[in-house]
Amino acid sequence: MAEYLTPGIYIEEIDIGSKPIEGVSTSTAGFVGQAEKGPLDPRLITSFEQFSRTYGGYIKDSYLAYAVDGFFRNGGSRCYIARVIGSGAKKAKVSINSKSEEIEVVANGPGLWGNNIKVAIEKGTLDGSLIKLTVYSGKSEKDTSPSVVEVFDNLSVDLSASNYCMKMINEISDYVTINHKGPKTPTAEPSTGLQALTGGTEGDALAATDFSGSSNVPGERTGLDAFNEIDDISIVCIPDEDKFPDVLHGDLVTHCERRKDRFAILQAAKSSKNVATLRPSETSKYAAYYYPWIKILDPLTGMPILIPPGGHVAGVYARVDQEKGVHKAPANEAINGVMALEFKITKGEQDVLNPKGVNCIRAFPGRGILIWGARTSSSDPAWKYVNVRRLFIFVEKSIEAGTQWAVFEPNDEKLWARVKQTISQFLTGVWRSGALMGATQDEAFFVKCDRTTMTQSDIDNGRLVVVVGIAPVKPAEFVIFRIAQVAKGSEISE
């Protein structure tokens, strides 16, 4: 409470009523996989061109680049990449003495690719007391024509300067980070010309744990585990899950079920011909399973290639979310950039697969290649549909983010009323967008926050309990026309 010690007039600002809840994003994907180069800590990517700059292009034995390309081709606009590499891999580096300072330049990720980098440190163009770092990259260690890929000019070695070299390069450069080690030793000779980074290695062969992530140290997590530090992600996919399907399918589902704020896209194995035995490898309301693989034109060879569909499907999720809303089932939607399918699925085959939670991708004459299924891999009929589960994720995550202001407020009737009003106003907007059933708000949702939702023990132990119910729209999975033959049209009656 404010203190009033001197006579006079006091004006105070107070908060009353509800606070707006802004809906969270549902279309940001997270991909885990092997890349040509780049950092191991996840980075936000907003175009395939940016992916290519940071992580390189298409490589053998990895579907990551193909999946990311498919994601953006189909309407995706944001994704995080968690690059993986075999254990024991090392970063290329070089130490340079320049302008009485020692600076270590390190490739921003491990692997042989870092040995292709060369750097030069010179005087800054505006001031001789500043430095300029130029980064060159060739196609191999022996490449004698490195092209310039990055230039960082007029950098200071003063830690307190706004243009301090480490601040201006680290986490900005797509190629290197630097360690400013301070004044060089008096006996050290200054380096001149281009300096090559050396010592980068690939490490051991990839294992399932490299994809899953093995570090529990904050800031050092890798693989799928690194996505625990990123709240924005709503869709997760491991394009190369077929390398270790028994492990990675389970890890993806476990990740999503623990987080409860994201959804996994699982893919059938390549050459899965036996429709009778094909079924999702994991049962979960936080995952969907897609079949078969898709055929695209390989940018590496110019020839057709089969790839898993997950990246393209994630892009369709994002496109539908942005154009129609997360409540719309991501089905009966075209997949862009696909030439053909590994197998042509018939209606009879889908009759077997659909009830088991296998979402088929099918080719329809005159309509193209479409996602023709919208089921989760759950056996619980309440969570049968992808859009229902993802709508609840959207609502739950939005409410959680939009009611943080209530934590540590006095837990009384005034707070309960404000929380109820805040959530009700948000759900009214969700209902008006077409995401909820019901002709009226009362039919679409309810919000309770009062003595009926919490006991005195709850209040005494600092718990504010809100009960929310929503009626999600379900997709018209089966459209049935009942047609009868009659003698005259006028004889039709209800």
Buried (B, 14 or more C-beta within 10 A) or exposed (E): EEEEEEEEEEEEEEEEEBBEBEBBBBBBBBBBBBBBBBBBBBBEBEBBEBBBBBBBBBBEEBBBBBBBBBBBBBBBBBBBBBBBBBEEBBBBBBBBBBBEBBBBBBBBBBBBBBBBBBBBBBBBEEEEEBBBBBBBBBEEBEEEEBEEBBEBBBBBBEEEEEBBBBBBBBEEBBBBBBBBEEEBEEEEEEBEEEBBBEBBBBBEEBBBBBBBBEEEEEEEBBBBBBBBEBBBBBBBBBBBBBBBBEBBBBBBBBBBBEBEBBBBBBBBBEEBEEBEEBBBBBBBBBBBBBBBBBBBEBEEEEEEBBBBBBBBBBBBBBBBBBEBBBBBBBBBBBBBBBEEBBBEBEEEBBEEBBEBBBBBBBBEEEEEBBBBBBBBBBEEEEBBBBBBBBBBBBBBBBBBBBBEEBEEEEBEEEBBBBBBBBBBBBBBEBBEEEBBBEEEBEEBBBBBBEEEBBEEEBBEEEEBBBEBEBBBBBBEBEEEEEEEEEEEEEEEEE
